[in-house]
Amino acid sequence: MKLDNPRIVTAKHPNMGNQVGVTNGSRDLSDSRYLSSIDIRDDDDREIRTFKTIIHC
């Protein structure tokens, strides 16, 4: 899926933790085409931990 005007938005959800999403120009996380949690979990491998740490920065 190609996005014409991609925008990265972040939010801290009270139940789902830190979220990052990619929208098609919207500033609202609920309009995300791609949504992911960026909280580091114990079962994340080293590559995923590194990726999430970079996003946190």
VEXSESE-228763 format. One record per atom (N, C-alpha, C, O): residue number from 1; x, z, y; atom name; residue in one letter; chain. Coordinates in pm, 1 decimal. Layout:
BEGIN
- NUM; X; Z; Y; CA; A; A .
...
//
This chain:
BEGIN
- 1; 84.2; 0.0; -116.9; N; M; A .
- 1; 0.0; 0.0; 0.0; CA; M; A .
- 1; 89.0; 0.0; 123.6; C; M; A .
- 1; 174.2; 87.5; 139.1; O; M; A .
- 2; 70.0; -95.2; 209.1; N; K; A .
- 2; 147.3; -105.6; 332.2; CA; K; A .
- 2; 73.1; -35.3; 444.8; C; K; A .
- 2; -47.5; -53.0; 462.0; O; K; A .
- 3; 146.5; 44.4; 520.7; N; L; A .
- 3; 89.1; 111.9; 636.3; CA; L; A .
- 3; 132.0; 38.5; 762.0; C; L; A .
- 3; 250.2; 8.8; 779.5; O; L; A .
- 4; 36.6; 9.0; 849.7; N; D; A .
- 4; 67.3; -65.0; 972.3; CA; D; A .
- 4; 135.9; 22.0; 1076.2; C; D; A .
- 4; 223.8; -24.8; 1148.5; O; D; A .
- 5; 96.3; 147.5; 1084.0; N; N; A .
- 5; 149.7; 237.5; 1185.8; CA; N; A .
- 5; 175.1; 374.2; 1121.8; C; N; A .
- 5; 103.8; 469.7; 1152.6; O; N; A .
- 6; 275.5; 386.2; 1032.9; N; P; A .
- 6; 294.3; 511.8; 961.2; CA; P; A .
- 6; 333.8; 626.6; 1053.4; C; P; A .
- 6; 411.6; 609.2; 1147.2; O; P; A .
- 7; 279.5; 741.8; 1025.0; N; R; A .
- 7; 312.1; 862.7; 1100.5; CA; R; A .
- 7; 325.6; 976.9; 1000.3; C; R; A .
- 7; 244.0; 990.2; 909.1; O; R; A .
- 8; 428.3; 1058.6; 1017.7; N; I; A .
- 8; 448.4; 1174.7; 930.8; CA; I; A .
- 8; 391.4; 1296.4; 1001.7; C; I; A .
- 8; 426.4; 1325.5; 1116.1; O; I; A .
- 9; 302.6; 1367.3; 931.8; N; V; A .
- 9; 241.2; 1487.4; 986.7; CA; V; A .
- 9; 268.2; 1603.8; 892.1; C; V; A .
- 9; 279.0; 1585.6; 770.8; O; V; A .
- 10; 278.8; 1723.2; 948.7; N; T; A .
- 10; 300.7; 1843.0; 869.2; CA; T; A .
- 10; 198.6; 1948.6; 907.6; C; T; A .
- 10; 144.3; 1946.6; 1018.0; O; T; A .
- 11; 173.0; 2039.9; 816.8; N; A; A .
- 11; 80.6; 2149.3; 843.0; CA; A; A .
- 11; 108.4; 2262.1; 745.0; C; A; A .
- 11; 162.8; 2240.8; 636.6; O; A; A .
- 12; 70.5; 2380.4; 784.9; N; K; A .
- 12; 79.3; 2495.6; 694.8; CA; K; A .
- 12; -63.2; 2534.2; 657.9; C; K; A .
- 12; -138.4; 2587.0; 739.8; O; K; A .
- 13; -98.1; 2506.8; 533.9; N; H; A .
- 13; -232.4; 2535.4; 483.6; CA; H; A .
- 13; -233.8; 2677.9; 428.5; C; H; A .
- 13; -139.0; 2717.8; 360.9; O; H; A .
- 14; -339.5; 2756.2; 455.7; N; P; A .
- 14; -340.5; 2895.8; 408.4; CA; P; A .
- 14; -339.3; 2910.7; 255.9; C; P; A .
- 14; -288.5; 3010.4; 204.6; O; P; A .
- 15; -394.1; 2814.1; 183.5; N; N; A .
- 15; -398.3; 2824.0; 36.9; CA; N; A .
- 15; -296.6; 2736.4; -33.5; C; N; A .
- 15; -254.1; 2769.0; -144.3; O; N; A .
- 16; -256.2; 2625.7; 28.0; N; M; A .
- 16; -166.6; 2530.2; -37.9; CA; M; A .
- 16; -25.5; 2530.9; 17.6; C; M; A .
- 16; 56.8; 2452.0; -28.7; O; M; A .
- 17; 6.8; 2615.0; 113.6; N; G; A .
- 17; 141.9; 2625.2; 167.3; CA; G; A .
- 17; 175.7; 2512.9; 263.9; C; G; A .
- 17; 87.3; 2453.7; 325.8; O; G; A .
- 18; 303.9; 2484.6; 276.0; N; N; A .
- 18; 352.3; 2381.3; 367.4; CA; N; A .
- 18; 324.2; 2243.3; 309.0; C; N; A .
- 18; 358.4; 2215.6; 194.1; O; N; A .
- 19; 262.5; 2158.3; 387.9; N; Q; A .
- 19; 224.5; 2024.5; 344.8; CA; Q; A .
- 19; 287.5; 1921.1; 437.6; C; Q; A .
- 19; 303.3; 1945.1; 557.3; O; Q; A .
- 20; 322.9; 1806.6; 381.6; N; V; A .
- 20; 368.9; 1692.3; 459.3; CA; V; A .
- 20; 288.4; 1571.8; 411.8; C; V; A .
- 20; 266.6; 1553.4; 292.1; O; V; A .
- 21; 245.1; 1490.7; 506.8; N; G; A .
- 21; 165.0; 1374.3; 472.4; CA; G; A .
- 21; 204.2; 1254.5; 555.9; C; G; A .
- 21; 260.7; 1268.2; 664.4; O; G; A .
- 22; 173.7; 1136.7; 504.0; N; V; A .
- 22; 197.8; 1011.6; 575.8; CA; V; A .
- 22; 61.6; 949.2; 602.2; C; V; A .
- 22; -15.7; 924.1; 509.6; O; V; A .
- 23; 33.2; 924.4; 729.5; N; T; A .
- 23; -95.0; 865.7; 767.9; CA; T; A .
- 23; -72.0; 726.1; 824.5; C; T; A .
- 23; 41.6; 684.5; 846.8; O; T; A .
- 24; -179.3; 656.3; 846.8; N; N; A .
- 24; -172.1; 522.9; 906.5; CA; N; A .
- 24; -201.8; 532.6; 1055.9; C; N; A .
- 24; -292.9; 466.6; 1105.8; O; N; A .
- 25; -124.6; 615.0; 1127.0; N; G; A .
- 25; -137.2; 629.2; 1271.1; CA; G; A .
- 25; -212.9; 752.7; 1316.0; C; G; A .
- 25; -207.4; 787.6; 1433.9; O; G; A .
- 26; -282.5; 819.4; 1227.3; N; S; A .
- 26; -359.4; 938.2; 1262.4; CA; S; A .
- 26; -267.6; 1059.5; 1273.5; C; S; A .
- 26; -162.0; 1064.9; 1210.5; O; S; A .
- 27; -309.2; 1155.9; 1353.9; N; R; A .
- 27; -235.4; 1281.4; 1366.0; CA; R; A .
- 27; -298.9; 1392.5; 1282.1; C; R; A .
- 27; -255.5; 1507.5; 1288.6; O; R; A .
- 28; -400.5; 1359.0; 1204.1; N; D; A .
- 28; -474.3; 1456.2; 1124.6; CA; D; A .
- 28; -429.4; 1450.2; 978.9; C; D; A .
- 28; -430.1; 1343.3; 917.8; O; D; A .
- 29; -390.6; 1564.1; 923.7; N; L; A .
- 29; -341.3; 1569.3; 786.0; CA; L; A .
- 29; -447.7; 1526.4; 685.6; C; L; A .
- 29; -414.3; 1476.8; 578.0; O; L; A .
- 30; -573.1; 1544.6; 718.6; N; S; A .
- 30; -679.5; 1506.6; 624.7; CA; S; A .
- 30; -691.6; 1354.7; 608.0; C; S; A .
- 30; -757.0; 1308.6; 514.5; O; S; A .
- 31; -630.0; 1276.4; 696.6; N; D; A .
- 31; -630.1; 1130.6; 685.5; CA; D; A .
- 31; -508.3; 1077.2; 610.5; C; D; A .
- 31; -482.0; 957.0; 614.3; O; D; A .
- 32; -434.2; 1163.5; 542.8; N; S; A .
- 32; -309.7; 1124.3; 476.2; CA; S; A .
- 32; -333.5; 1026.2; 362.7; C; S; A .
- 32; -425.9; 1041.9; 282.8; O; S; A .
- 33; -248.3; 925.0; 357.5; N; R; A .
- 33; -246.0; 832.8; 243.4; CA; R; A .
- 33; -160.8; 891.5; 132.3; C; R; A .
- 33; -189.4; 872.0; 14.1; O; R; A .
- 34; -56.0; 963.5; 170.4; N; Y; A .
- 34; 33.3; 1030.6; 77.5; CA; Y; A .
- 34; 44.2; 1174.9; 124.0; C; Y; A .
- 34; 66.3; 1200.2; 242.4; O; Y; A .
- 35; 28.8; 1270.2; 32.2; N; L; A .
- 35; 31.9; 1411.7; 66.8; CA; L; A .
- 35; 113.2; 1486.6; -38.4; C; L; A .
- 35; 97.5; 1463.9; -158.4; O; L; A .
- 36; 200.3; 1576.2; 8.2; N; S; A .
- 36; 282.9; 1650.8; -85.4; CA; S; A .
- 36; 310.1; 1790.1; -29.6; C; S; A .
- 36; 319.1; 1810.1; 91.5; O; S; A .
- 37; 322.7; 1884.3; -120.2; N; S; A .
- 37; 365.1; 2019.0; -83.1; CA; S; A .
- 37; 517.5; 2019.1; -73.4; C; S; A .
- 37; 585.6; 1959.6; -157.0; O; S; A .
- 38; 570.4; 2085.6; 28.4; N; I; A .
- 38; 716.0; 2092.0; 41.4; CA; I; A .
- 38; 769.0; 2231.8; 14.0; C; I; A .
- 38; 885.2; 2260.8; 42.3; O; I; A .
- 39; 684.5; 2319.1; -41.0; N; D; A .
- 39; 732.0; 2450.8; -82.2; CA; D; A .
- 39; 818.0; 2435.4; -207.4; C; D; A .
- 39; 780.6; 2363.8; -300.3; O; D; A .
- 40; 931.4; 2501.6; -209.7; N; I; A .
- 40; 1022.6; 2493.5; -323.1; CA; I; A .
- 40; 974.7; 2590.9; -430.7; C; I; A .
- 40; 957.7; 2710.3; -406.2; O; I; A .
- 41; 953.6; 2536.7; -549.9; N; R; A .
- 41; 904.6; 2615.9; -662.7; CA; R; A .
- 41; 1016.7; 2637.8; -763.1; C; R; A .
- 41; 1116.8; 2566.2; -762.3; O; R; A .
- 42; 999.5; 2736.6; -848.7; N; D; A .
- 42; 1101.4; 2769.1; -949.3; CA; D; A .
- 42; 1123.3; 2656.4; -1049.9; C; D; A .
- 42; 1234.4; 2640.3; -1100.4; O; D; A .
- 43; 1019.9; 2578.4; -1079.8; N; D; A .
- 43; 1033.7; 2473.6; -1181.1; CA; D; A .
- 43; 1077.5; 2338.3; -1124.3; C; D; A .
- 43; 1081.9; 2240.0; -1198.3; O; D; A .
- 44; 1110.0; 2330.9; -994.9; N; D; A .
- 44; 1162.1; 2207.4; -936.2; CA; D; A .
- 44; 1306.1; 2185.4; -982.8; C; D; A .
- 44; 1384.7; 2279.9; -989.5; O; D; A .
- 45; 1340.3; 2060.5; -1015.0; N; D; A .
- 45; 1478.8; 2032.1; -1051.5; CA; D; A .
- 45; 1564.5; 2022.9; -925.1; C; D; A .
- 45; 1512.7; 2032.5; -813.8; O; D; A .
- 46; 1694.2; 2004.4; -942.4; N; R; A .
- 46; 1786.6; 2007.0; -829.4; CA; R; A .
- 46; 1760.0; 1895.0; -729.7; C; R; A .
- 46; 1772.5; 1915.6; -608.9; O; R; A .
- 47; 1723.5; 1777.4; -778.3; N; E; A .
- 47; 1695.6; 1664.0; -690.0; CA; E; A .
- 47; 1573.2; 1691.4; -602.9; C; E; A .
- 47; 1575.1; 1664.1; -482.8; O; E; A .
- 48; 1467.6; 1744.7; -662.2; N; I; A .
- 48; 1346.2; 1775.8; -586.5; CA; I; A .
- 48; 1372.5; 1887.4; -486.4; C; I; A .
- 48; 1323.1; 1882.3; -373.7; O; I; A .
- 49; 1449.9; 1988.7; -526.2; N; R; A .
- 49; 1484.4; 2097.8; -433.2; CA; R; A .
- 49; 1561.8; 2044.5; -313.0; C; R; A .
- 49; 1536.3; 2085.3; -199.6; O; R; A .
- 50; 1655.8; 1954.0; -336.9; N; T; A .
- 50; 1733.6; 1894.4; -228.3; CA; T; A .
- 50; 1644.5; 1815.0; -134.6; C; T; A .
- 50; 1656.2; 1826.5; -12.6; O; T; A .
- 51; 1555.0; 1734.2; -191.4; N; F; A .
- 51; 1461.1; 1653.6; -111.8; CA; F; A .
- 51; 1374.0; 1743.7; -24.2; C; F; A .
- 51; 1358.7; 1717.6; 95.1; O; F; A .
- 52; 1316.8; 1849.6; -82.4; N; K; A .
- 52; 1230.5; 1939.7; -6.8; CA; K; A .
- 52; 1308.2; 2016.2; 100.7; C; K; A .
- 52; 1255.8; 2041.1; 209.3; O; K; A .
- 53; 1432.1; 2053.2; 70.8; N; T; A .
- 53; 1515.8; 2122.1; 169.0; CA; T; A .
- 53; 1544.4; 2032.6; 289.0; C; T; A .
- 53; 1542.3; 2079.2; 403.0; O; T; A .
- 54; 1571.2; 1904.8; 264.3; N; I; A .
- 54; 1595.6; 1809.6; 373.3; CA; I; A .
- 54; 1471.4; 1795.1; 459.8; C; I; A .
- 54; 1482.0; 1789.8; 582.3; O; I; A .
- 55; 1354.5; 1788.6; 398.6; N; I; A .
- 55; 1229.6; 1777.7; 475.3; CA; I; A .
- 55; 1209.0; 1902.0; 560.6; C; I; A .
- 55; 1164.7; 1891.3; 674.9; O; I; A .
- 56; 1240.4; 2020.8; 506.7; N; H; A .
- 56; 1226.4; 2144.2; 583.1; CA; H; A .
- 56; 1313.3; 2142.1; 709.0; C; H; A .
- 56; 1274.1; 2195.8; 812.6; O; H; A .
- 57; 1430.4; 2080.4; 700.1; N; C; A .
- 57; 1521.4; 2075.6; 815.8; CA; C; A .
- 57; 1464.6; 1986.9; 923.2; C; C; A .
- 57; 1526.4; 1970.1; 1028.3; O; C; A .
//
